[in-house]
């Protein structure tokens, strides 16, 4: 949970709630819908950490788009 403000787990109703940590949020779902059973604790990320994660995500997305647009560029981004 070091890299998120809130962490949720989602599971079918057949999975016991006790398997999930108490500090995490819990969403239970069935074939007809889902409901939030437990909201997680809020742990605000530091600004520098948030920016670093956002840039890493953006770079990965840009690399994947580049591979789609130019499949002959090789596996340098994989």
TORDO-236824 format. One record per atom (N, C-alpha, C, O, CB): residue in three letters; atom name; x, y, z. Coordinates in steps of 0.02 Angstrom, whole numbers. Glycine has a CB too. Layout:
! residues N
+-----+----+--------+--------+--------+
!  aa ! at !      u !      v !      w !
+-----+----+--------+--------+--------+
! Ala ! CA !      X !      Y !      Z !
...
+-----+----+--------+--------+--------+
END
This chain:
! residues 78
+-----+----+--------+--------+--------+
!  aa ! at !      u !      v !      w !
+-----+----+--------+--------+--------+
! Unk !  N !     40 !    -59 !      0 !
! Unk ! CA !      0 !      0 !      0 !
! Unk !  C !     43 !     63 !      0 !
! Unk !  O !     17 !    118 !     11 !
! Unk ! CB !    -46 !      0 !     59 !
! Unk !  N !    106 !     55 !    -12 !
! Unk ! CA !    151 !    112 !    -12 !
! Unk !  C !    143 !    156 !    -74 !
! Unk !  O !    166 !    213 !    -75 !
! Unk ! CB !    222 !     89 !     -7 !
! Unk !  N !    109 !    130 !   -126 !
! Unk ! CA !    103 !    168 !   -188 !
! Unk !  C !     31 !    183 !   -207 !
! Unk !  O !     15 !    185 !   -267 !
! Unk ! CB !    137 !    130 !   -243 !
! Unk !  N !    -12 !    192 !   -158 !
! Unk ! CA !    -81 !    211 !   -172 !
! Unk !  C !   -111 !    249 !   -113 !
! Unk !  O !    -89 !    241 !    -56 !
! Unk ! CB !   -123 !    148 !   -188 !
! Unk !  N !   -161 !    290 !   -128 !
! Unk ! CA !   -196 !    326 !    -74 !
! Unk !  C !   -244 !    279 !    -38 !
! Unk !  O !   -250 !    281 !     23 !
! Unk ! CB !   -233 !    386 !   -103 !
! Unk !  N !   -278 !    238 !    -77 !
! Unk ! CA !   -326 !    190 !    -50 !
! Unk !  C !   -319 !    125 !    -89 !
! Unk !  O !   -306 !    126 !   -150 !
! Unk ! CB !   -400 !    218 !    -55 !
! Unk !  N !   -328 !     70 !    -55 !
! Unk ! CA !   -323 !      5 !    -87 !
! Unk !  C !   -388 !    -33 !    -77 !
! Unk !  O !   -411 !    -42 !    -20 !
! Unk ! CB !   -263 !    -36 !    -59 !
! Unk !  N !   -418 !    -55 !   -132 !
! Unk ! CA !   -479 !    -95 !   -130 !
! Unk !  C !   -465 !   -164 !   -157 !
! Unk !  O !   -426 !   -172 !   -204 !
! Unk ! CB !   -536 !    -61 !   -170 !
! Unk !  N !   -497 !   -214 !   -128 !
! Unk ! CA !   -498 !   -281 !   -155 !
! Unk !  C !   -569 !   -294 !   -178 !
! Unk !  O !   -617 !   -273 !   -145 !
! Unk ! CB !   -473 !   -335 !   -103 !
! Unk !  N !   -577 !   -328 !   -234 !
! Unk ! CA !   -643 !   -347 !   -259 !
! Unk !  C !   -644 !   -423 !   -266 !
! Unk !  O !   -596 !   -453 !   -290 !
! Unk ! CB !   -660 !   -312 !   -327 !
! Unk !  N !   -699 !   -453 !   -244 !
! Unk ! CA !   -704 !   -525 !   -246 !
! Unk !  C !   -776 !   -546 !   -254 !
! Unk !  O !   -822 !   -507 !   -239 !
! Unk ! CB !   -673 !   -557 !   -182 !
! Unk !  N !   -787 !   -608 !   -276 !
! Unk ! CA !   -856 !   -633 !   -277 !
! Unk !  C !   -880 !   -647 !   -206 !
! Unk !  O !   -839 !   -653 !   -160 !
! Unk ! CB !   -861 !   -698 !   -321 !
! Unk !  N !   -944 !   -652 !   -199 !
! Unk ! CA !   -973 !   -661 !   -132 !
! Unk !  C !   -955 !   -729 !   -102 !
! Unk !  O !   -965 !   -739 !    -42 !
! Unk ! CB !  -1048 !   -654 !   -135 !
! Unk !  N !   -928 !   -775 !   -141 !
! Unk ! CA !   -910 !   -841 !   -116 !
! Unk !  C !   -844 !   -840 !    -78 !
! Unk !  O !   -828 !   -889 !    -44 !
! Unk ! CB !   -906 !   -890 !   -173 !
! Unk !  N !   -805 !   -787 !    -84 !
! Unk ! CA !   -740 !   -782 !    -51 !
! Unk !  C !   -751 !   -753 !     19 !
! Unk !  O !   -785 !   -702 !     26 !
! Unk ! CB !   -690 !   -739 !    -92 !
! Unk !  N !   -723 !   -783 !     71 !
! Unk ! CA !   -733 !   -757 !    139 !
! Unk !  C !   -698 !   -689 !    149 !
! Unk !  O !   -642 !   -679 !    125 !
! Unk ! CB !   -708 !   -807 !    190 !
! Unk !  N !   -732 !   -644 !    184 !
! Unk ! CA !   -704 !   -577 !    196 !
! Unk !  C !   -640 !   -579 !    237 !
! Unk !  O !   -599 !   -534 !    232 !
! Unk ! CB !   -756 !   -534 !    232 !
! Unk !  N !   -632 !   -630 !    277 !
! Unk ! CA !   -574 !   -634 !    321 !
! Unk !  C !   -508 !   -642 !    284 !
! Unk !  O !   -454 !   -634 !    314 !
! Unk ! CB !   -583 !   -692 !    369 !
! Unk !  N !   -510 !   -658 !    220 !
! Unk ! CA !   -448 !   -666 !    181 !
! Unk !  C !   -415 !   -599 !    165 !
! Unk !  O !   -356 !   -598 !    147 !
! Unk ! CB !   -463 !   -702 !    116 !
! Unk !  N !   -451 !   -544 !    171 !
! Unk ! CA !   -426 !   -479 !    151 !
! Unk !  C !   -405 !   -438 !    212 !
! Unk !  O !   -438 !   -441 !    264 !
! Unk ! CB !   -478 !   -441 !    110 !
! Unk !  N !   -352 !   -399 !    207 !
! Unk ! CA !   -330 !   -359 !    264 !
! Unk !  C !   -382 !   -308 !    286 !
! Unk !  O !   -418 !   -280 !    244 !
! Unk ! CB !   -265 !   -324 !    248 !
! Unk !  N !   -386 !   -295 !    350 !
! Unk ! CA !   -437 !   -251 !    378 !
! Unk !  C !   -428 !   -178 !    356 !
! Unk !  O !   -477 !   -142 !    352 !
! Unk ! CB !   -436 !   -255 !    453 !
! Unk !  N !   -366 !   -157 !    343 !
! Unk ! CA !   -353 !    -87 !    324 !
! Unk !  C !   -368 !    -73 !    251 !
! Unk !  O !   -368 !    -15 !    229 !
! Unk ! CB !   -282 !    -69 !    339 !
! Unk !  N !   -381 !   -125 !    211 !
! Unk ! CA !   -398 !   -117 !    140 !
! Unk !  C !   -473 !   -116 !    131 !
! Unk !  O !   -511 !   -143 !    172 !
! Unk ! CB !   -366 !   -174 !     98 !
! Unk !  N !   -495 !    -84 !     78 !
! Unk ! CA !   -566 !    -82 !     61 !
! Unk !  C !   -587 !   -148 !     31 !
! Unk !  O !   -546 !   -186 !      6 !
! Unk ! CB !   -581 !    -25 !     13 !
! Unk !  N !   -651 !   -162 !     33 !
! Unk ! CA !   -676 !   -225 !      8 !
! Unk !  C !   -740 !   -214 !    -33 !
! Unk !  O !   -787 !   -183 !     -9 !
! Unk ! CB !   -689 !   -275 !     66 !
! Unk !  N !   -740 !   -241 !    -93 !
! Unk ! CA !   -798 !   -239 !   -138 !
! Unk !  C !   -818 !   -311 !   -152 !
! Unk !  O !   -777 !   -350 !   -176 !
! Unk ! CB !   -783 !   -199 !   -204 !
! Unk !  N !   -880 !   -328 !   -138 !
! Unk ! CA !   -905 !   -395 !   -152 !
! Unk !  C !   -954 !   -390 !   -210 !
! Unk !  O !   -995 !   -345 !   -213 !
! Unk ! CB !   -938 !   -427 !    -89 !
! Unk !  N !   -949 !   -439 !   -256 !
! Unk ! CA !   -990 !   -436 !   -317 !
! Unk !  C !  -1021 !   -504 !   -331 !
! Unk !  O !   -993 !   -556 !   -314 !
! Unk ! CB !   -949 !   -412 !   -377 !
! Unk !  N !  -1078 !   -502 !   -364 !
! Unk ! CA !  -1110 !   -563 !   -390 !
! Unk !  C !  -1131 !   -549 !   -462 !
! Unk !  O !  -1111 !   -498 !   -491 !
! Unk ! CB !  -1171 !   -585 !   -346 !
! Unk !  N !  -1170 !   -592 !   -490 !
! Unk ! CA !  -1190 !   -584 !   -560 !
! Unk !  C !  -1235 !   -524 !   -572 !
! Unk !  O !  -1244 !   -504 !   -630 !
! Unk ! CB !  -1226 !   -647 !   -583 !
! Unk !  N !  -1263 !   -495 !   -520 !
! Unk ! CA !  -1311 !   -441 !   -528 !
! Unk !  C !  -1284 !   -372 !   -508 !
! Unk !  O !  -1317 !   -322 !   -522 !
! Unk ! CB !  -1371 !   -456 !   -487 !
! Unk !  N !  -1227 !   -369 !   -477 !
! Unk ! CA !  -1200 !   -305 !   -457 !
! Unk !  C !  -1146 !   -312 !   -404 !
! Unk !  O !  -1123 !   -368 !   -389 !
! Unk ! CB !  -1255 !   -260 !   -431 !
! Unk !  N !  -1126 !   -255 !   -376 !
! Unk ! CA !  -1074 !   -256 !   -326 !
! Unk !  C !  -1089 !   -202 !   -274 !
! Unk !  O !  -1127 !   -155 !   -287 !
! Unk ! CB !  -1004 !   -244 !   -358 !
! Unk !  N !  -1059 !   -210 !   -216 !
! Unk ! CA !  -1067 !   -159 !   -164 !
! Unk !  C !  -1003 !   -154 !   -124 !
! Unk !  O !   -966 !   -203 !   -115 !
! Unk ! CB !  -1127 !   -176 !   -118 !
! Unk !  N !   -989 !    -94 !   -101 !
! Unk ! CA !   -931 !    -81 !    -60 !
! Unk !  C !   -949 !    -99 !     12 !
! Unk !  O !   -993 !    -68 !     42 !
! Unk ! CB !   -906 !     -6 !    -66 !
! Unk !  N !   -916 !   -149 !     40 !
! Unk ! CA !   -929 !   -170 !    108 !
! Unk !  C !   -887 !   -132 !    158 !
! Unk !  O !   -908 !   -121 !    215 !
! Unk ! CB !   -917 !   -245 !    115 !
! Unk !  N !   -828 !   -112 !    136 !
! Unk ! CA !   -782 !    -79 !    182 !
! Unk !  C !   -741 !    -28 !    144 !
! Unk !  O !   -711 !    -44 !     92 !
! Unk ! CB !   -736 !   -131 !    218 !
! Unk !  N !   -738 !     33 !    169 !
! Unk ! CA !   -695 !     84 !    139 !
! Unk !  C !   -626 !     79 !    171 !
! Unk !  O !   -620 !     67 !    231 !
! Unk ! CB !   -725 !    155 !    149 !
! Unk !  N !   -573 !     89 !    131 !
! Unk ! CA !   -506 !     84 !    159 !
! Unk !  C !   -485 !    147 !    196 !
! Unk !  O !   -516 !    200 !    190 !
! Unk ! CB !   -456 !     69 !    103 !
! Unk !  N !   -431 !    140 !    233 !
! Unk ! CA !   -401 !    198 !    265 !
! Unk !  C !   -367 !    240 !    212 !
! Unk !  O !   -342 !    214 !    162 !
! Unk ! CB !   -350 !    176 !    320 !
! Unk !  N !   -366 !    305 !    222 !
! Unk ! CA !   -334 !    351 !    175 !
! Unk !  C !   -262 !    362 !    196 !
! Unk !  O !   -248 !    382 !    252 !
! Unk ! CB !   -372 !    418 !    172 !
! Unk !  N !   -216 !    349 !    150 !
! Unk ! CA !   -144 !    361 !    160 !
! Unk !  C !   -121 !    404 !    102 !
! Unk !  O !   -106 !    379 !     48 !
! Unk ! CB !   -104 !    293 !    165 !
! Unk !  N !   -117 !    470 !    113 !
! Unk ! CA !    -97 !    515 !     59 !
! Unk !  C !    -25 !    503 !     38 !
! Unk !  O !     20 !    498 !     80 !
! Unk ! CB !   -107 !    588 !     81 !
! Unk !  N !    -15 !    498 !    -27 !
! Unk ! CA !     52 !    491 !    -54 !
! Unk !  C !     88 !    559 !    -52 !
! Unk !  O !     56 !    611 !    -58 !
! Unk ! CB !     50 !    465 !   -127 !
! Unk !  N !    152 !    556 !    -43 !
! Unk ! CA !    192 !    617 !    -47 !
! Unk !  C !    191 !    641 !   -120 !
! Unk !  O !    186 !    601 !   -166 !
! Unk ! CB !    266 !    605 !    -23 !
! Unk !  N !    195 !    706 !   -130 !
! Unk ! CA !    192 !    735 !   -197 !
! Unk !  C !    245 !    707 !   -243 !
! Unk !  O !    231 !    693 !   -302 !
! Unk ! CB !    199 !    809 !   -193 !
! Unk !  N !    306 !    698 !   -218 !
! Unk ! CA !    360 !    673 !   -260 !
! Unk !  C !    347 !    600 !   -281 !
! Unk !  O !    360 !    581 !   -338 !
! Unk ! CB !    427 !    677 !   -223 !
! Unk !  N !    320 !    560 !   -235 !
! Unk ! CA !    304 !    491 !   -252 !
! Unk !  C !    248 !    487 !   -303 !
! Unk !  O !    252 !    449 !   -351 !
! Unk ! CB !    283 !    453 !   -188 !
! Unk !  N !    197 !    528 !   -294 !
! Unk ! CA !    141 !    530 !   -342 !
! Unk !  C !    166 !    549 !   -411 !
! Unk !  O !    147 !    518 !   -461 !
! Unk ! CB !     87 !    580 !   -318 !
! Unk !  N !    209 !    600 !   -415 !
! Unk ! CA !    235 !    623 !   -480 !
! Unk !  C !    278 !    568 !   -512 !
! Unk !  O !    273 !    556 !   -572 !
! Unk ! CB !    277 !    687 !   -471 !
! Unk !  N !    320 !    535 !   -473 !
! Unk ! CA !    363 !    482 !   -499 !
! Unk !  C !    321 !    425 !   -527 !
! Unk !  O !    336 !    400 !   -582 !
! Unk ! CB !    409 !    456 !   -443 !
! Unk !  N !    269 !    404 !   -492 !
! Unk ! CA !    226 !    350 !   -516 !
! Unk !  C !    189 !    371 !   -580 !
! Unk !  O !    182 !    331 !   -626 !
! Unk ! CB !    176 !    330 !   -463 !
! Unk !  N !    165 !    433 !   -581 !
! Unk ! CA !    129 !    457 !   -640 !
! Unk !  C !    174 !    459 !   -701 !
! Unk !  O !    154 !    440 !   -756 !
! Unk ! CB !    101 !    527 !   -626 !
! Unk !  N !    236 !    482 !   -692 !
! Unk ! CA !    283 !    484 !   -749 !
! Unk !  C !    302 !    414 !   -773 !
! Unk !  O !    307 !    403 !   -833 !
! Unk ! CB !    346 !    523 !   -730 !
! Unk !  N !    312 !    368 !   -726 !
! Unk ! CA !    328 !    299 !   -746 !
! Unk !  C !    270 !    268 !   -785 !
! Unk !  O !    281 !    234 !   -835 !
! Unk ! CB !    344 !    256 !   -684 !
! Unk !  N !    208 !    280 !   -763 !
! Unk ! CA !    149 !    255 !   -797 !
! Unk !  C !    144 !    286 !   -867 !
! Unk !  O !    130 !    251 !   -916 !
! Unk ! CB !     85 !    270 !   -757 !
! Unk !  N !    157 !    351 !   -872 !
! Unk ! CA !    153 !    386 !   -937 !
! Unk !  C !    206 !    360 !   -985 !
! Unk !  O !    193 !    351 !  -1044 !
! Unk ! CB !    161 !    462 !   -927 !
! Unk !  N !    266 !    347 !   -960 !
! Unk ! CA !    319 !    321 !  -1003 !
! Unk !  C !    301 !    252 !  -1029 !
! Unk !  O !    311 !    237 !  -1088 !
! Unk ! CB !    386 !    318 !   -965 !
! Unk !  N !    275 !    209 !   -985 !
! Unk ! CA !    255 !    142 !  -1006 !
! Unk !  C !    200 !    145 !  -1059 !
! Unk !  O !    203 !    109 !  -1109 !
! Unk ! CB !    232 !    101 !   -946 !
! Unk !  N !    151 !    189 !  -1049 !
! Unk ! CA !     97 !    196 !  -1098 !
! Unk !  C !    124 !    222 !  -1164 !
! Unk !  O !    103 !    197 !  -1217 !
! Unk ! CB !     43 !    244 !  -1071 !
! Unk !  N !    169 !    270 !  -1162 !
! Unk ! CA !    198 !    297 !  -1224 !
! Unk !  C !    238 !    243 !  -1261 !
! Unk !  O !    236 !    239 !  -1322 !
! Unk ! CB !    242 !    357 !  -1209 !
! Unk !  N !    276 !    203 !  -1223 !
! Unk ! CA !    315 !    149 !  -1254 !
! Unk !  C !    269 !     98 !  -1287 !
! Unk !  O !    284 !     74 !  -1342 !
! Unk ! CB !    359 !    115 !  -1202 !
! Unk !  N !    214 !     81 !  -1255 !
! Unk ! CA !    168 !     33 !  -1284 !
! Unk !  C !    134 !     61 !  -1347 !
! Unk !  O !    126 !     25 !  -1396 !
! Unk ! CB !    115 !     12 !  -1233 !
! Unk !  N !    116 !    124 !  -1345 !
! Unk ! CA !     87 !    155 !  -1405 !
! Unk !  C !    138 !    157 !  -1462 !
! Unk !  O !    120 !    148 !  -1520 !
! Unk ! CB !     63 !    226 !  -1389 !
! Unk !  N !    201 !    169 !  -1445 !
! Unk ! CA !    253 !    170 !  -1496 !
! Unk !  C !    260 !    101 !  -1528 !
! Unk !  O !    268 !     96 !  -1589 !
! Unk ! CB !    321 !    191 !  -1465 !
! Unk !  N !    257 !     48 !  -1487 !
! Unk ! CA !    261 !    -20 !  -1514 !
! Unk !  C !    201 !    -36 !  -1560 !
! Unk !  O !    209 !    -70 !  -1610 !
! Unk ! CB !    264 !    -71 !  -1458 !
! Unk !  N !    143 !    -11 !  -1543 !
! Unk ! CA !     84 !    -21 !  -1586 !
! Unk !  C !     92 !     16 !  -1652 !
! Unk !  O !     75 !    -11 !  -1705 !
! Unk ! CB !     19 !      2 !  -1550 !
! Unk !  N !    117 !     77 !  -1649 !
! Unk ! CA !    124 !    117 !  -1709 !
! Unk !  C !    183 !     96 !  -1753 !
! Unk !  O !    180 !    104 !  -1814 !
! Unk ! CB !    133 !    188 !  -1690 !
! Unk !  N !    235 !     68 !  -1723 !
! Unk ! CA !    294 !     48 !  -1760 !
! Unk !  C !    317 !    -20 !  -1735 !
! Unk !  O !    365 !    -24 !  -1696 !
! Unk ! CB !    351 !    101 !  -1753 !
! Unk !  N !    285 !    -75 !  -1756 !
! Unk ! CA !    301 !   -141 !  -1729 !
! Unk !  C !    372 !   -164 !  -1748 !
! Unk !  O !    397 !   -211 !  -1717 !
! Unk ! CB !    252 !   -191 !  -1754 !
! Unk !  N !    404 !   -133 !  -1796 !
! Unk ! CA !    471 !   -153 !  -1816 !
! Unk !  C !    525 !   -119 !  -1775 !
! Unk !  O !    584 !   -126 !  -1790 !
! Unk ! CB !    481 !   -139 !  -1890 !
! Unk !  N !    506 !    -81 !  -1724 !
! Unk ! CA !    556 !    -44 !  -1685 !
! Unk !  C !    595 !    -93 !  -1639 !
! Unk !  O !    646 !    -74 !  -1612 !
! Unk ! CB !    522 !     11 !  -1642 !
! Unk !  N !    571 !   -153 !  -1631 !
! Unk ! CA !    607 !   -202 !  -1591 !
! Unk !  C !    578 !   -209 !  -1522 !
! Unk !  O !    526 !   -181 !  -1506 !
! Unk ! CB !    680 !   -183 !  -1586 !
! Unk !  N !    613 !   -247 !  -1480 !
! Unk ! CA !    589 !   -261 !  -1412 !
! Unk !  C !    625 !   -218 !  -1361 !
! Unk !  O !    630 !   -237 !  -1303 !
! Unk ! CB !    599 !   -334 !  -1395 !
! Unk !  N !    650 !   -160 !  -1382 !
! Unk ! CA !    687 !   -118 !  -1336 !
! Unk !  C !    645 !    -89 !  -1280 !
! Unk !  O !    671 !    -69 !  -1228 !
! Unk ! CB !    719 !    -62 !  -1373 !
! Unk !  N !    578 !    -87 !  -1289 !
! Unk ! CA !    534 !    -60 !  -1239 !
! Unk !  C !    499 !   -113 !  -1198 !
! Unk !  O !    466 !    -97 !  -1148 !
! Unk ! CB !    483 !    -15 !  -1272 !
! Unk !  N !    504 !   -175 !  -1217 !
! Unk ! CA !    467 !   -229 !  -1184 !
! Unk !  C !    497 !   -245 !  -1116 !
! Unk !  O !    471 !   -290 !  -1082 !
! Unk ! CB !    466 !   -291 !  -1226 !
+-----+----+--------+--------+--------+
END
